[in-house]
Amino acid sequence: MADQNILDVAIVGYGPVGQSLAILLGERGYNVAAFDRWPSLYPLPRAVFHDHEIRRIFQAMGIGKEVERISQPSSTYQWFNADWKTLVEIDWSAESISDGPVGYLFNQPSLEALLDEKAKSLAGVSVQQGWEATELRQFPDCCELTLRKGKMDGNVWVPTGETQTVRARYVVGADGANSFVRKSEGIAFEDLGFQEDWLVIDLKPNEGVKLDVPDIGQWCNPARPTTMVPGGPGYRRWEFMRLPHESVEDLQKPEKVWDLLAPWVTPQDATLVRYAIYKFRSLIAENWHSGRVVLAGDAAHQMPPFMGQGMCSGIRDAWNLAWRFDLILKGISSSELLEGYTPERRPQVRAVIDASIAMGQVVCISNQQEAALRDEAYLSGQVPPLPPFPGLTDGLICGEERYAAHGAAGLLSVHGQVSNDGEQLRYDDALPNGFHIIVLDGDPEQHLDVGSLLALKRIGAQTIGITADPRKTVAGRILLDVSGKYRRFFDEHGVKAIVVRPDYYIFGAAETLSALPVLVGKLESRLCLLDQPSGETPITRVNAV
């Protein structure tokens, strides 16, 4: 098929994951169309938490300051038993590896409005709301997507009879749990076994009202397991588990909602924003990539909310895909680079789901005797602390022992304040996004051969030194480690250099600078680089109409 009138990427679904991918690709100059069944953004709260890694991605999108205005740093996440004795504390306010607290709370409609504004401001991005995908076909050089237009008649989506067909080199299904894209490719979900119904309530306390409630907490009370969290600045959320003897209908009555909220808040104290029953589930797609079609977000995975990682995991998917598409569409790498997407993302998300299930199994106990045994185990210190957040274990990382030095390969890289030619700023703001070769107390280029330098130039990599000694700095080449985080990270892992991917994960590390050229060669060999340009370069923008 001819290349005329073909989009680079078509995104089905325009929630935070689809919006993020549209922004990340649009900022790189690609022609992207995002389609969503609903004529407007979803107006009610859903996700309320994002972590430090996602905040770093928002910074990369150029909306860091705007996101800061609509969110608040998290405090300590506490789990209590029925008698309000503390079972678990997770300090989400602590300093993270990403230069800021571990987590933040936000209001999703406010976040989606920011993402929507950013996406629609990009010349290469076309956002088409009110279009439902109905057919997807793959060809050797592109995909063909058929859509039908609809409008809302009250609360019912009604087709108007208008249709369109668009072609794109790649299609991303970010279209939620009931993903049309996933089903069209015949990709099955693996059910990991967790399933509970919870009533989710969002409300806005009246001005001046202060509620006597833990800031972020799980009340592990077998009489009614309950979650209490901020819903972003000015909002609060409660979640109540449906008990075995209750029906879903029991929990959907307004009087029942206020009855459950009564210990903390009354109708005189706050305005009810919404309430809904959600089935918390644990599902993961068996494969996230099929030819020119990939899945992201809830289309690929669903998890209980107890770690606050549902939306975060989806945005990580978009972040992972963005740099892969960038290399492919520039004609630097072949489409085989997408083969690493599932091996990277699926194990990490599976580990997050497993941890979320484990946390849910602690919270969702409605039997008094089981709860008593749980309390005894936690209060006596028999339960080990939660494991660290998982990194990457497969895909584009150098797992050989020599280059995975002390577990550095696959970890999220350190990030902190640096000084460049007297100006103090975040490392990510000091340098363009891409592959980075970072050396402690030196200039990487002095330790790389001509072949390594040519390979790094081809992929647009940055070669940067970091030092704690102001006398060793060189403007634009060797930056001052103002925060001290880089020195601590390198010393902790016993390395002198790290190779960092565009999504901030470490490809590999070198214990000696003499090993750096070999590590760069391993990166080059793993990127599916083409000998000649593939012709898959950005084309003149074509609106899908």
C-alpha positions as CSV (number, residue, x, y, z in Angstrom):
1,M,0.0,0.0,0.0
2,A,1.2,3.5,-0.7
3,D,2.5,5.7,2.1
4,Q,0.2,8.7,1.3
5,N,-2.3,9.7,4.0
6,I,-1.0,7.3,6.6
7,L,-0.6,8.4,10.2
8,D,2.4,7.4,12.1
9,V,0.4,6.1,15.1
10,A,-3.3,5.8,15.7
11,I,-4.3,5.6,19.4
12,V,-7.6,4.1,20.3
13,G,-8.6,5.4,23.7
14,Y,-8.1,8.9,25.1
15,G,-7.8,8.5,28.9
16,P,-4.6,9.5,30.7
17,V,-2.6,6.7,28.9
18,G,-3.8,7.6,25.4
19,Q,-3.4,11.3,26.1
20,S,0.2,10.8,27.5
21,L,1.2,8.7,24.4
22,A,-0.3,11.3,22.1
23,I,1.8,14.0,23.8
24,L,5.0,12.0,23.9
25,L,4.8,11.2,20.2
26,G,3.4,14.6,19.2
27,E,6.3,16.4,20.9
28,R,8.7,14.2,18.9
29,G,7.1,15.4,15.7
30,Y,5.0,12.4,14.7
31,N,1.6,12.5,13.1
32,V,-0.8,11.0,15.7
33,A,-4.5,10.6,15.8
34,A,-6.2,9.7,19.1
35,F,-9.8,8.4,19.0
36,D,-12.2,8.0,21.8
37,R,-15.8,6.6,21.9
38,W,-17.0,9.4,24.3
39,P,-17.6,12.9,22.9
40,S,-16.0,14.5,25.9
41,L,-13.6,13.8,28.7
42,Y,-14.9,11.6,31.6
43,P,-16.0,14.3,34.2
44,L,-15.7,12.2,37.4
45,P,-12.8,11.2,39.6
46,R,-11.1,7.8,39.2
47,A,-7.4,7.5,39.9
48,V,-6.1,9.7,42.7
49,F,-2.4,8.8,43.1
50,H,0.7,9.0,41.0
51,D,4.3,8.3,42.1
52,H,7.6,10.1,41.6
53,E,8.4,8.2,38.4
54,I,5.2,9.4,36.8
55,R,5.9,13.0,38.0
56,R,9.2,12.8,36.2
57,I,7.3,11.8,33.0
58,F,4.9,14.7,33.4
59,Q,8.0,16.9,33.7
60,A,9.3,15.4,30.4
61,M,6.0,16.3,28.8
62,G,6.4,19.9,29.8
63,I,3.5,20.0,32.2
64,G,5.4,19.6,35.5
65,K,4.4,23.0,36.9
66,E,0.8,22.6,35.9
67,V,0.5,19.1,37.5
68,E,2.1,20.5,40.6
69,R,-0.7,23.1,40.9
70,I,-3.4,20.4,40.8
71,S,-1.8,17.8,43.1
72,Q,-0.4,17.6,46.6
73,P,2.5,15.6,48.0
74,S,1.5,12.4,49.8
75,S,1.9,11.8,53.5
76,T,2.5,8.4,55.2
77,Y,0.2,5.6,54.0
78,Q,-1.1,3.9,57.2
79,W,-2.9,0.6,57.7
80,F,-4.9,0.3,61.0
81,N,-6.7,-2.6,62.5
82,A,-10.3,-2.4,63.9
83,D,-8.9,-0.8,67.1
84,W,-6.9,1.8,65.1
85,K,-3.6,0.2,66.0
86,T,-1.0,0.7,63.3
87,L,-0.2,-2.4,61.3
88,V,1.8,-0.9,58.4
89,E,3.3,2.4,57.6
90,I,4.7,3.3,54.1
91,D,6.3,6.7,54.0
92,W,5.1,8.1,50.7
93,S,6.4,11.6,51.8
94,A,10.0,10.4,51.9
95,E,12.6,11.6,49.4
96,S,12.5,9.4,46.3
97,I,15.2,8.5,43.8
98,S,13.5,11.0,41.4
99,D,14.1,14.2,43.4
100,G,10.9,14.7,45.3
101,P,8.5,12.7,47.5
102,V,7.5,9.2,46.7
103,G,3.9,10.0,45.8
104,Y,1.3,12.6,45.0
105,L,-2.5,12.9,45.2
106,F,-4.5,14.5,42.5
107,N,-8.0,14.9,41.0
108,Q,-8.2,12.9,37.7
109,P,-10.6,15.3,35.8
110,S,-8.1,18.1,36.5
111,L,-5.2,16.0,35.3
112,E,-7.1,14.9,32.1
113,A,-7.9,18.5,31.3
114,L,-4.2,19.4,31.5
115,L,-3.2,16.4,29.3
116,D,-6.0,17.2,26.9
117,E,-4.9,20.9,26.5
118,K,-1.3,19.8,26.0
119,A,-2.2,17.2,23.4
120,K,-4.4,19.5,21.4
121,S,-1.7,22.2,21.4
122,L,0.7,20.0,19.4
123,A,0.6,20.4,15.6
124,G,1.0,16.7,14.9
125,V,-1.7,15.5,17.1
126,S,-5.4,15.1,16.0
127,V,-7.9,14.3,18.8
128,Q,-11.2,12.9,17.7
129,Q,-13.7,12.4,20.4
130,G,-17.0,10.6,19.8
131,W,-15.5,8.0,17.4
132,E,-15.8,4.3,18.2
133,A,-13.4,1.8,16.6
134,T,-15.4,-1.0,14.9
135,E,-12.8,-2.8,12.7
136,L,-9.1,-3.2,12.7
137,R,-7.1,-4.9,9.9
138,Q,-3.3,-5.3,9.6
139,F,-1.3,-5.2,6.4
140,P,2.5,-5.6,5.9
141,D,3.1,-1.9,5.9
142,C,0.3,-0.4,7.9
143,C,-3.0,-0.9,9.8
144,E,-6.5,0.1,8.7
145,L,-8.9,1.3,11.4
146,T,-12.6,1.8,10.8
147,L,-14.6,4.0,13.2
148,R,-18.2,5.2,13.6
149,K,-19.3,8.5,15.1
150,G,-21.7,8.7,18.0
151,K,-23.3,11.2,20.2
152,M,-24.9,11.2,23.7
153,D,-28.7,10.9,24.0
154,G,-29.0,11.4,27.7
155,N,-26.7,8.7,29.2
156,V,-26.8,6.5,26.1
157,W,-24.2,6.6,23.3
158,V,-26.0,6.6,19.9
159,P,-24.3,6.1,16.5
160,T,-25.0,8.9,14.0
161,G,-24.4,6.8,10.9
162,E,-21.2,8.6,10.0
163,T,-18.1,6.5,9.5
164,Q,-14.4,6.9,8.6
165,T,-11.4,4.7,7.8
166,V,-7.9,5.7,8.7
167,R,-4.5,4.1,8.0
168,A,-1.6,4.2,10.4
169,R,1.8,2.5,10.6
170,Y,1.0,1.4,14.1
171,V,-2.1,1.2,16.3
172,V,-2.1,1.4,20.1
173,G,-5.0,0.1,22.1
174,A,-5.3,2.3,25.2
175,D,-9.1,1.7,25.2
176,G,-9.6,0.3,28.7
177,A,-10.7,-3.0,30.3
178,N,-13.1,-3.9,27.5
179,S,-10.6,-3.0,24.8
180,F,-11.8,-3.4,21.3
181,V,-8.2,-3.5,20.1
182,R,-7.3,-6.4,22.4
183,K,-10.4,-8.4,21.4
184,S,-9.8,-7.7,17.7
185,E,-6.3,-9.3,18.0
186,G,-7.7,-12.2,19.9
187,I,-5.4,-11.5,22.9
188,A,-6.6,-13.3,26.1
189,F,-6.5,-12.0,29.6
190,E,-5.0,-14.1,32.4
191,D,-7.0,-13.9,35.6
192,L,-4.8,-13.8,38.6
193,G,-7.6,-14.5,41.0
194,F,-8.4,-11.3,43.0
195,Q,-12.0,-10.0,42.7
196,E,-13.8,-7.8,45.2
197,D,-16.7,-5.3,44.9
198,W,-16.0,-1.9,46.5
199,L,-18.2,1.2,46.8
200,V,-16.1,4.3,45.8
201,I,-17.2,7.7,47.1
202,D,-15.8,11.0,46.2
203,L,-16.8,14.2,47.9
204,K,-15.8,17.8,48.3
205,P,-15.7,19.1,51.9
206,N,-17.3,22.5,52.4
207,E,-15.1,25.5,52.9
208,G,-13.6,25.6,56.4
209,V,-14.6,22.0,57.2
210,K,-11.8,19.9,58.7
211,L,-12.5,16.2,58.9
212,D,-11.1,14.0,61.7
213,V,-9.8,11.3,59.5
214,P,-6.4,9.7,58.7
215,D,-4.8,11.5,55.7
216,I,-4.1,8.3,53.8
217,G,-5.2,5.1,55.4
218,Q,-6.6,1.6,55.2
219,W,-8.9,0.7,58.1
220,C,-8.6,-3.0,58.1
221,N,-11.7,-3.5,60.1
222,P,-13.4,-6.9,59.4
223,A,-16.8,-5.3,60.1
224,R,-16.2,-3.1,57.1
225,P,-12.7,-2.8,55.3
226,T,-12.4,0.9,54.4
227,T,-10.0,3.1,52.5
228,M,-9.6,6.9,53.2
229,V,-7.5,9.1,50.9
230,P,-7.3,12.6,49.6
231,G,-8.8,12.9,46.1
232,G,-6.5,15.8,45.2
233,P,-6.5,19.3,46.7
234,G,-10.0,20.0,48.1
235,Y,-11.4,16.5,47.7
236,R,-11.7,13.4,49.8
237,R,-12.3,9.7,48.9
238,W,-13.8,6.8,50.8
239,E,-13.9,3.2,49.6
240,F,-16.0,0.5,51.4
241,M,-15.8,-3.2,50.7
242,R,-19.0,-5.0,49.9
243,L,-19.5,-7.6,52.7
244,P,-20.4,-11.2,51.8
245,H,-24.1,-10.8,52.9
246,E,-24.7,-7.6,50.9
247,S,-25.8,-7.2,47.3
248,V,-24.4,-4.6,44.9
249,E,-27.8,-3.0,45.0
250,D,-27.6,-2.6,48.8
251,L,-24.6,-0.3,48.4
252,Q,-26.0,1.9,45.7
253,K,-28.7,3.6,47.7
254,P,-27.9,7.3,48.7
255,E,-29.0,6.7,52.2
256,K,-26.6,3.8,52.5
257,V,-23.8,6.0,51.2
258,W,-24.3,8.6,53.9
259,D,-24.8,5.9,56.5
260,L,-21.3,4.5,55.7
261,L,-19.8,8.0,55.7
262,A,-21.5,9.0,59.0
263,P,-18.6,8.4,61.4
264,W,-16.5,11.0,59.5
265,V,-18.7,13.3,57.5
266,T,-22.4,14.4,57.1
267,P,-24.3,16.0,54.2
268,Q,-23.9,19.3,56.1
269,D,-20.1,19.0,55.9
270,A,-19.6,18.1,52.2
271,T,-21.0,17.8,48.7
272,L,-21.2,14.4,47.2
273,V,-19.3,14.3,43.9
274,R,-20.2,10.8,42.9
275,Y,-20.4,7.2,44.1
276,A,-20.1,3.9,42.2
277,I,-19.5,0.2,42.6
278,Y,-16.2,-1.0,41.2
279,K,-15.1,-4.6,40.8
280,F,-11.4,-4.7,41.8
281,R,-9.8,-7.3,39.6
282,S,-6.4,-8.7,38.7
283,L,-6.0,-9.4,35.0
284,I,-3.1,-9.2,32.6
285,A,-2.9,-9.7,28.9
286,E,-0.9,-12.7,27.7
287,N,0.8,-10.6,25.0
288,W,0.9,-6.9,24.6
289,H,2.1,-6.8,21.0
290,S,0.8,-8.3,17.8
291,G,2.5,-7.1,14.6
292,R,1.8,-3.4,14.2
293,V,-0.7,-3.4,17.1
294,V,0.3,-2.9,20.8
295,L,-1.7,-2.6,24.0
296,A,-1.3,-0.1,26.9
297,G,-3.0,0.7,30.2
298,D,-6.1,-1.1,31.2
299,A,-6.3,-2.8,27.8
300,A,-3.2,-4.8,28.9
301,H,-3.6,-5.0,32.7
302,Q,-5.9,-4.4,35.6
303,M,-5.0,-4.5,39.3
304,P,-6.5,-3.8,42.7
305,P,-5.9,-0.2,43.8
306,F,-4.1,-0.7,47.1
307,M,-0.7,0.4,45.7
308,G,-2.2,3.2,43.6
309,Q,-0.5,1.8,40.5
310,G,-3.2,1.4,38.0
311,M,-2.9,4.6,36.0
312,C,0.9,4.8,36.8
313,S,1.4,1.4,35.2
314,G,-0.4,2.6,32.1
315,I,1.6,5.8,31.8
316,R,4.8,3.7,32.1
317,D,3.5,1.7,29.1
318,A,3.2,4.9,27.1
319,W,6.6,6.1,28.2
320,N,8.2,2.8,27.2
321,L,6.5,2.8,23.8
322,A,7.3,6.4,23.0
323,W,11.1,5.9,22.6
324,R,10.6,2.6,20.8
325,F,8.3,4.3,18.2
326,D,10.8,7.2,18.0
327,L,13.7,5.0,16.9
328,I,11.4,2.9,14.6
329,L,9.7,5.8,12.9
330,K,13.0,7.6,12.4
331,G,14.3,4.6,10.5
332,I,17.1,4.0,13.0
333,S,15.7,0.7,14.4
334,S,13.5,-2.0,12.8
335,S,10.0,-2.8,14.0
336,E,11.6,-5.7,15.9
337,L,12.4,-3.3,18.6
338,L,8.7,-3.6,19.7
339,E,9.4,-7.3,20.5
340,G,11.0,-6.1,23.7
341,Y,7.9,-4.3,24.9
342,T,6.0,-7.3,26.4
343,P,9.1,-8.9,28.0
344,E,9.8,-5.6,29.8
345,R,6.5,-4.4,30.8
346,R,4.6,-7.6,31.6
347,P,6.9,-8.9,34.3
348,Q,7.1,-5.5,36.0
349,V,3.4,-5.0,35.9
350,R,2.8,-8.6,37.0
351,A,5.0,-8.0,40.1
352,V,3.0,-4.8,40.8
353,I,-0.3,-6.7,40.5
354,D,1.0,-9.5,42.8
355,A,2.0,-6.9,45.4
356,S,-1.3,-5.2,45.0
357,I,-3.1,-8.5,45.5
358,A,-1.0,-9.3,48.6
359,M,-1.9,-5.9,50.1
360,G,-5.6,-6.4,49.2
361,Q,-5.6,-9.8,50.9
362,V,-4.4,-8.0,54.1
363,V,-7.1,-5.4,53.8
364,C,-10.1,-7.4,52.5
365,I,-10.6,-9.7,55.5
366,S,-14.2,-9.7,56.8
367,N,-13.8,-12.7,59.1
368,Q,-13.1,-11.7,62.8
369,Q,-10.8,-14.7,63.5
370,E,-8.7,-14.3,60.4
371,A,-8.4,-10.5,61.2
372,A,-7.2,-11.3,64.7
373,L,-4.5,-13.6,63.3
374,R,-3.4,-11.0,60.8
375,D,-3.2,-8.3,63.5
376,E,-1.1,-10.6,65.7
377,A,1.3,-11.3,62.9
378,Y,1.8,-7.6,62.0
379,L,1.8,-6.2,65.6
380,S,4.4,-8.8,66.7
381,G,6.7,-8.0,63.8
382,Q,6.4,-11.4,62.1
383,V,5.6,-9.9,58.7
384,P,8.6,-8.7,56.6
385,P,8.5,-5.2,55.1
386,L,7.2,-4.8,51.5
387,P,9.8,-5.5,48.8
388,P,11.2,-2.5,46.8
389,F,9.3,-1.4,43.8
390,P,10.2,-3.8,40.9
391,G,12.5,-2.7,38.1
392,L,13.0,-4.4,34.7
393,T,14.1,-8.0,34.6
394,D,14.0,-8.6,30.8
395,G,14.0,-6.9,27.5
396,L,16.5,-4.1,26.7
397,I,18.8,-4.4,29.7
398,C,22.3,-5.9,29.9
399,G,21.8,-8.7,32.4
400,E,25.3,-10.1,32.1
401,E,26.8,-10.0,35.6
402,R,29.7,-7.8,34.6
403,Y,27.4,-5.1,33.3
404,A,24.5,-5.5,35.7
405,A,26.9,-4.5,38.4
406,H,25.4,-4.9,41.9
407,G,21.8,-5.0,40.5
408,A,22.0,-1.6,38.7
409,A,20.7,-2.9,35.3
410,G,17.0,-2.6,35.1
411,L,16.7,-0.1,38.0
412,L,15.1,3.3,37.6
413,S,18.1,5.7,37.4
414,V,18.9,8.3,40.0
415,H,17.7,11.9,39.4
416,G,18.7,15.0,41.3
417,Q,19.7,18.6,41.2
418,V,22.8,19.5,39.2
419,S,24.6,22.7,38.3
420,N,25.6,23.4,34.7
421,D,27.8,26.4,34.2
422,G,26.6,28.0,37.4
423,E,22.8,27.3,36.8
424,Q,21.2,24.9,39.3
425,L,18.3,22.8,37.9
426,R,17.0,19.3,37.6
427,Y,19.1,16.9,35.6
428,D,16.2,16.1,33.2
429,D,15.8,19.9,32.5
430,A,19.5,20.3,31.9
431,L,19.7,17.9,29.0
432,P,17.5,16.6,26.2
433,N,15.7,13.3,26.7
434,G,17.3,10.2,25.1
435,F,20.0,7.7,25.8
436,H,22.5,9.0,28.3
437,I,26.0,7.7,29.2
438,I,26.8,9.1,32.7
439,V,30.2,8.8,34.1
440,L,31.3,9.7,37.6
441,D,34.2,12.2,37.9
442,G,35.1,12.1,34.2
443,D,34.2,12.8,30.6
444,P,32.7,9.7,28.9
445,E,34.1,10.6,25.5
446,Q,37.6,10.2,26.8
447,H,36.9,6.5,27.5
448,L,35.0,5.7,24.3
449,D,36.4,4.6,21.0
450,V,35.4,6.0,17.6
451,G,33.0,3.1,16.9
452,S,31.2,3.7,20.2
453,L,31.0,7.5,19.6
454,L,29.5,6.9,16.1
455,A,26.9,4.5,17.5
456,L,25.9,7.0,20.2
457,K,25.7,9.8,17.7
458,R,23.4,7.7,15.5
459,I,20.9,7.2,18.4
460,G,21.2,10.8,19.6
461,A,22.8,9.8,22.9
462,Q,24.1,12.3,25.5
463,T,27.6,11.7,27.1
464,I,27.7,13.4,30.4
465,G,30.1,13.5,33.4
466,I,28.9,14.0,37.0
467,T,31.1,15.2,39.8
468,A,31.0,16.5,43.3
469,D,34.1,18.6,42.8
470,P,33.4,22.1,41.4
471,R,36.9,22.2,40.0
472,K,36.2,19.4,37.6
473,T,33.0,20.8,36.0
474,V,32.9,21.6,32.3
475,A,29.9,23.6,31.0
476,G,27.6,21.2,29.1
477,R,29.9,18.3,29.6
478,I,30.6,17.6,33.3
479,L,27.9,18.7,35.7
480,L,28.1,19.4,39.4
481,D,26.2,16.9,41.6
482,V,24.5,19.5,43.8
483,S,22.2,17.0,45.5
484,G,24.9,14.4,46.1
485,K,22.5,11.7,44.8
486,Y,24.7,10.6,41.9
487,R,27.8,10.0,44.1
488,R,25.7,8.0,46.6
489,F,24.1,6.0,43.8
490,F,27.4,5.2,42.0
491,D,29.1,4.3,45.3
492,E,26.2,2.1,46.5
493,H,26.3,0.0,43.3
494,G,30.1,0.1,42.9
495,V,30.0,1.5,39.4
496,K,31.8,4.2,37.5
497,A,29.4,4.6,34.5
498,I,25.8,3.9,33.7
499,V,23.9,3.7,30.4
500,V,20.4,5.2,30.8
501,R,17.6,4.6,28.4
502,P,15.1,7.4,27.4
503,D,12.6,6.1,29.9
504,Y,15.1,6.6,32.7
505,Y,15.8,2.9,33.3
506,I,19.4,1.7,33.4
507,F,20.4,-0.5,30.4
508,G,23.7,-1.5,32.1
509,A,26.5,-0.3,34.3
510,A,30.3,-0.5,34.2
511,E,32.5,-1.1,37.2
512,T,35.5,0.3,35.3
513,L,35.7,3.0,32.6
514,S,37.7,0.6,30.4
515,A,34.5,-1.6,30.1
516,L,32.4,1.3,28.9
517,P,33.0,0.8,25.1
518,V,31.9,-2.9,25.4
519,L,28.8,-1.9,27.2
520,V,27.9,0.7,24.5
521,G,28.5,-2.0,21.9
522,K,26.1,-4.3,23.7
523,L,23.5,-1.5,23.6
524,E,24.1,-1.0,19.9
525,S,23.6,-4.7,19.2
526,R,20.4,-4.8,21.1
527,L,18.6,-1.9,19.5
528,C,17.7,-3.7,16.2
529,L,19.5,-1.0,14.2
530,L,19.0,-0.9,10.5
531,D,21.9,-0.7,8.1
532,Q,20.0,1.7,5.9
533,P,17.1,4.0,6.6
534,S,13.8,2.1,6.5
535,G,11.8,4.9,5.0
536,E,9.6,5.0,8.1
537,T,10.1,8.6,8.7
538,P,7.5,11.2,9.8
539,I,5.3,12.4,7.0
540,T,3.4,15.5,6.3
541,R,0.6,15.7,8.8
542,V,-2.7,14.2,7.6
543,N,-5.8,14.8,9.6
544,A,-8.0,11.7,10.0
545,V,-11.4,12.9,8.8
